[in-house]
Amino acid sequence: MLLRLPGTYPAQGDTRLLTRTLVELDLAGGRDVLDVCTGGGALALAAARAGARRVTAIDLSMRSVLTARANAVLAGVTVDVRRGDLFAPVRGRRFDLVVANPPYVPAATDRLPRHRPGRSWDGGTDGRAVLDRICDDVHRVLAPGGHLLLTQSVLADAERTVERVTAAGLRAQVVARAPEPFGPVMRRRAELLRARGLLRPGQDHEELVVIRAELPAAVEAPRVA
């Protein structure tokens, strides 16, 4: 159980799926890990417990930052929690693993909320306002041979995520899937999403995926005899 201040994203099915995948793939042990869009810090804590050498977590929300810091103290692990916009607080650093559970729920508008709980899930009209930024920029904070683990709904086009990170120079694939019953947000948006053709009539669940992407290690130039 995690401490959660009001307005902080609660750990749900997407968090659990990404945590389980992180542990099963054993990507955190002995590595420098970055958790962006950390919320209450669940993934950062999971990485620390999995033996990460160092864990840094980032969120735009001060409430989330305070919550993640408190949860790290309560869990007895060390996490450097910073406030900021995605990778900005760690510009110039490189990590072996980046984990991300970003906002991805398609919304009625592209205007993202800033001071309301909806900032934790609203992803613009196609759900990709934050996803695309992560896809385009994650290579700047990954060490050669480093990995990205990202979770999202297929309603925000998981294939596009694979294509986008591939275009940025990473090798990517979906490595985990799980059905997720609609929560309150999705139930409120069901009619909007049906009108866009994203949901079937009567559909009451979505599919969550985890995408794994790897930045190839630098290839050493052949020596000239």
N, C-alpha and C positions, 0 to 999 in steps of 0.2 A: 504494500500500500504506500502510495506517495502522498506527501503533503501537496495541497493544491489551493492556491489563492484564487478568489473569485476572478473570473475572466481568463484563467489559464487553461489551455487545452488539456483535457483529461486523456490519459493513456487509454486507447481503445484498440479495436481489432487491427488497425494498420500498424500501431506501435508494437503490438504483440507479434504480428507477422514479421516485421523487420527485426525485432529482437531475436526471435527464434532463428531467423536466417543468419543473422550475425553470429550467433553461437554455433550453429551447425557448420558454417563455412570456416569458422575459426580464423577470422581475419584480423582480430583485434590484439591477440596476444603478442606482447613485446613491441607494439607499434604505436606511433603517434596518431591519434584519432581526433577528427573534428566532427562535431555534431552541429549541423546548421538547422535552424528552426527547432530548437531544442524543446520548447514548451516547458514542461515541468522537469525535464532532464532525464526522463526514463532511459533513453538510448545512451546518453552519456554515462549514466550509472551502469548500464549493462556492459558497455565497453570497458569501463574501469574494473568491473567484477570479472570480466573475461581476461584480465591480465594485460591491458594496454599499458604501455610505458608512460604515456602522458595523454590526457584527454582535455580538449578545449571544446566549449559549447557556446553557441551564439544564438541570440534571439533579439528581435526588434522590440519586444514588449518588456518593459521594466518589471512588470509583475511576474512574467515568466523567468526573467533573470533572477529575481529574488527567490522565486519558488525553487528553481534548479539549484541555486546555491544552498538553500536550506536543506533540500533533499540530499545533496552530496554530504553535508555535515551529518545529517541523521543516519546516512548509510555508512559513514566512516570511510569515505573514499575522497580522493583529491580530484577536483574538476575545476579548471579555470573557466569560469562563466563570464562572458562578455556581452554587452549590449551593442547591437549594431545591425546593419543591413547586410545580410548574407555574408559574403567573404571579406567585406571591408575591414573588420577589426583585425584580420590576420593577414592583411596584404603583405606580400614578401616572404611569407612562410610556406613550407611544404609539408604535407601530411601523407602518411602511408594509407590511411583510410578516411574517407568522408562518408558519413551517414546522414540521411536527410528524410524527414517526414514533413514535406512542405504543404502549404495550402494548395488544394487541387480540386475543390468542389466547384463545378460550373455555376456561375451566378447570373443575375439579371443584368448586370452592368460590368464594364471593365474598371470602374472606379473601385479601388480596393479600400476597405475600411482601415482606419489607422488607430483609432482610440476605442474600438469596440471589440468584443470577443470574436466577431466574424473575421477579424484579421487572421485567426488561426486556421480558417478553412476556406475562405473565399479565394478563388483563383481566377477571377475574371470570367467573361462570358464563355470561354472554352476551357476554363480550368487551368490554363497554362501560363498565366502571368508570372508566377514564380518559378514554375518548372523549367520554362525555357531559359530563364536567367541562370539557373543552376547548370543546366546542360551546356550552355555556351561558355561558362566561366570556370567550371570545376577543374579543368585541366591546368588552370593557373595556380591552384593550391595543392595539386597532387604531385608527390614525388614520383620519379620514374618507377614503373612497376606498381604504383599505388592503385587503390580501388575506390570506386563509388558504390554504395548501396543505397538505393532510393526506393521508397514505396509510394504508390499512387493508385487511384482507381482507373480501371479501363475506360471509364466515362470521360477521362481527360486524355485519352489516346496514348496508350502505352507504347504503341509502335512508333509514334512520332518521337517519343523520348529516346528510344533506341536509335532511331535515325539521327536525331539531333546530336547526341553524344558521340555517335560514330563520326559524324561530320566534323566534330571538334578533335578527332584524332584518337578516340578511345575505342576499344573493342567491347561491345555491349550485348547483353541478352537478358531475357526474363528468366529468373532462376527460382521463383516461388509464386504460387497463386493460392488464393483462398476466397471463398464467398463471404460476404459480410451483410447481415441484415441491416436494413435502413435504420438509422438513428433519427433523432428529432429533426436535424437539419435536412437530411435527404427526404424525409417524409414531407416536410414543408415545400420542398422544391420538386417533388415528383411530377406534378402537372406541368411545370415549366420544362422539365427535361423530356417528358413525353411529347410535348408540343414540338420540341426540337428533334425528335426521332431518336433520342439517346436511350430511352427506356421503352420496353414493350408494355402493352396494356396489362395491368395487374402485376407488373414486376415489383417486388418488394425487397430486392437485395441487389448488391453490386459485386463485382469481382475486384479484389485488390491484388496487386502484383508487386513483386520486388524485382528491380532491375539492377544487375551487377555490371559495372563497366570497369575496365582496366586501362590505365595509361601505359602503353608499352615501355619497357625499360630501354634506355639509350643503348644503341648498338655501337660497339667499339669499332672504329675504323680499322681495316686490316693493316698490319705492319708491312712496310716496304723493305724488302731484303737489301 
